[in-house]
């Protein structure tokens, strides 16, 4: 019976068991610790975060985590309402009214007097604005990703031709469906099939990179033609769109975006981060000196792990380094 019991129940790894136990202990002790700190500092957790953490990701992530972890039914209901309004509110006036109302209700629930804590009002509103902006950016990015490339859409076709012109301005495209597209890293004669996974988001990313960082993009395109370390420029670009998309959706990108935008995270900030990924991945790929393109998945995963590790630090702020080495 003992052996049967062993076979039916999976053995939990020791480290995982320790992690679970620590999480359980922290969950039960959290209210006690919060109560003790409030009694000794005369400040609630949100006040301690707003007054003690630096602006940007350290403060905003701290505020957001505190609100999400709150066991107050009123706070939980307030945050659900906040989340639901993000999807339907578009005007600046409505957004400001929602942020002001949310801040006021938080202060009422936490018994914080605005006349005595004006700095808290300012800090909390800024944090809520960043949280709101990140959620809106996720919706905007998802909208582009879910928009399929349509060869019958003149706007889509114009953008695709613009990408060619930006990357190879001195080489005319002889016709719409042609093997020339492979010169900028598409798989076949018609690029529309390569956008299936990331939709129009992939094309928007590529165009931003080629337009705003033209010299670097052309230089990296030349790397993609290397006889030994070459890769498909556009296909890799779409893969990096997928990476940036995942980092945004699972909230890993908050640390960077909260540190580079004082208010709402914009689509341009997302495109800029994508450009950073492209430039850095090209460097990483060349440093790894892959045997062939079959190593792409392994190297891409290694690169993503490096980026995620950096993003785990709330002080992270990526900057584009436009110096591109020759090969």
N, C-alpha and C positions, 0 to 999 in steps of 0.2 A: 504493500500500500504506500509505503514511504517513497519507493522508487517511482510508482505511478504518479504520486503527487509531485515529485520532482520533475517528471517529464511534462506534466500538464502546465505547470506554472513556470514562466520564464524567469531566469535568474537576473535580477536587477544589478547592473554594474555598481561597484562600491561607490565610485565618485558620483554617479547619478543619484544614488540613495542619499548620500551626504548632502548633495545640492537640494534635493527635495525636502530633507529634514530642516536645512537652514532656511529655506523659503517658508516652510510652515511656521518655524519659530519666529521669523521676522514678521510674518503676517499677524501672529497673535500678540507679539510685543509692540508692534507699531503704535497702537493707541496709547499704550503706557508711556512709550518714549515721547510721543507727541504731547501728552498731558504734562509730563515732567518738564519738557523744554518750554512749554507755554507758561508753566508756573514760575520757572526760573528766569525766563527772558521777558515775560509779559507780551510775547509776540506769538501769533499763530504760525503754522508752518509756511503758509503763503507769504507772510510778512518776512520771515527769516530768509526765504529764497530771494524775494525781491530786493531786500536790503543787503544780503550777503553774497549773492552771485553776481558775476559781471554780466553786462548786457550782451544780448545775442543768445546763442544756443545754451550756454550754461544756465542762464536765468529762465529762458522760455521753456526749455525741456523740463527744468525743475518745477516750474509752475504747472505745466501740462501733466506731468507725472503725479503731482500732488492732487490735482483736481480729479484725475482718472482713478486714483487710488482711494479717494475719499469714501467713507462709509455713510456719509450724511445723505439721506434720501433726497433732501432738497438740492444738494449739489449734483447728485446723480441725475435728477430730473432736469436740472438746469443745463447740464452738459448734453443731454439727449436733445433738448430743444435747440441748443447752440448748433449741434451737428446737423439737425434737420433743416435749419435756416440757411446753412451754407449752400445747399443744393438749389434753393429757390430765390435767394437774394442776389440781385445783380447791381443795383444802383449804389453809388457811394453814400447817399443819404441814408438808405436803409441799412447799409453795412455799419455806418457810424452809430446809428440808433441802436442796433443790436449789440455792438461792442460796449457802448455806454451802459445799456440796460443790464448786460451780463455782469459788468464790473460792479455796478451798484448793488445787484442782488447778491453777489459774492460777499461784498462788504457787509451787507445786512445780515446774511447768514453767519458770517464769521465775527459779527459784532465789532467791526472796525469803523471808527468814526472818521469820515472823510476830511473834516476840518482839522483833525489832528495828524492825519497821515496823507497829506497831499502828494508826497513823493510816491506812495504806494499806488494811488489812483493812476498816476502817470505810468509807472512801471507795469502795473497789471494790464492797463489798456494796451500798451505796446506789445506785451506778451500775447494777449488775446488776438491782436491784429496779425501777429506772425502765425499763430496757430490757424486762424481763419484763412489767411493767404495760402498757407501750405495745402490746406484742404481744397481750396478753390483751384490751385495749380494741379492737384491730382485729378480733379474733374476735367480740367482743360486738356491735360496730357492724354487722359483716357479717351476723350472725344476725338482727338487726332488719331490715336492708335486704332480706334474702332472704325475710322473712316477708310474704306477700301480705296485703293487706287483705281480710278476709272478712266480708261483710255478714251472714252467718249466725252470726258469732261475737259473742256478747253483749258481751264485753270490748272488742272493737274498736268496736262500735256506741256503747257508753257513752263511750269516749274521743272519738269524733267529735262526739257531742252536747255533751260537756264543752268542746270547742274552741269551738263556737258560743256557749255560755253565757259563756265567759271573754271572748270578743271583743264580743258583743252581749248583755249581761245583761238589758237592758231591752226586748229584742225577742224575743218567743216564736217558736220554730220551729213553723210550722203543721202540717207533716207531714214525713215522712222524705225523700221524693223531691220536691224543689221547687226552683224557680228562686231561692229565697231564698239558697241556698248561694253564688250568684254575688255576693252582697253582701259575702262575706268572701273573694272571689277564686278560687272554684273555677270550672271551665269550664262545667259543665252542671248538670243537676238532681240528679245523684248523684255525690258526691265520690269514691266508691270507685274510679272509673276514673282519677282523677288521681294515685293513689298507686302506679300500676303500676311506675314506674321505681325509686323509692326504698322501696317497701314501707312497713312500719310505722315505719321510721326517720323518714320525713318527717312522720308524724303525731306521733310522740314529740317531735320537735324543735319543731313548731308549738305543741304543748300546753305544753312547758316554757317557751318564750318568752312565751306568752300568760299563763301562771300566775306566773312569777317576775318578769317585767317587764311587768306588766299595763298600767300607764299608758303606757309607751312603745309597747307593741303596739297599743293602741287609737288612740294618736296617729298611728302609722304607717299603721294601717288607714284613718284619715281622709285621709292623704296619697294612698293608693291610689285614692281616689274623686275626686281633683283633676280638673277638667274638661280640663286641658291635659296635665298630667304624670302622670296616673293610670296604674295598673298592676294586675294581678291579684294581690292580697295572698298568697293561699294558693299559687298557682302559682309566684310568685317565691320564696316560702318553701321550696317543694320543690326549686326550682333551687338555692337556697343550701345545702340539705341535700346535694345532689349535689356542690357545690363543697367543702363541709366533708369529705365522704366521700373525695373524691379527694385532698385535702390530707393526710388521715390515712393513706390507703393507700399513697401514694407517699413517705411519711415526711417531707414538708415541715413537718408540724405538730409534729414532735418539739421544735423549739426552744421553742415556746410552752408545750407541755404539760410538758416537763421543768422549765421555770422556774416553773410555777404549782403543781406537785405534788411534794412531797418524796419520795413513794413511788410507789405505783401510780396511773397515770392512770385516772380514773374516767369513767363515762358522764356524770356531772353536769358534769365539766370539758369534755367534748365538747359537751354541750348549751349550756354557758355560752359556749363559743367560737362556736357557731352563733348565739346571741343577739347576740354582738358583730358577727358578719357582717351580720345583718339590720339592725341599727341603723345601721351604717356604710354599708351599701349604699344604704339609703334616703336618707341624706345625699348620697352620691355621685351617685345618680340625679337628685336635685333640682338639685345643682350643675351637672350636665351639661346640664340643661334640654333633654331630648330632644324632637325634633319629634313623634314618635309612638312607640307601643309597638314598632314594627318596629326600633327602635334598641336593643332590649333586649340582644340577643346581643353586639353591639359593646361596649356599656357594661359588661355583666357580665364580658366577657373583660378589659377594661381594669382593672376592679376586682380581678379575680383576680390579674392581673399585679402590681398594687400590693401585695396581700396576700402574694404569693409573694416579692416583693423584700424585704419586711420580715421574713418568716420565714427568709430566707437568712442573717440575722444571728442567731447563737446566743444573743444577749442579749435577744432579742425576748420581750416579755411583754405581751400585749394586755389592756387593761382596758376594761370596758364603760362608755361615757359615756352616761348615761341622759338627757342634755339633748337633746331632740328639737325642732328648729325648726318653726315653723308656716309654712304656705304659703297 
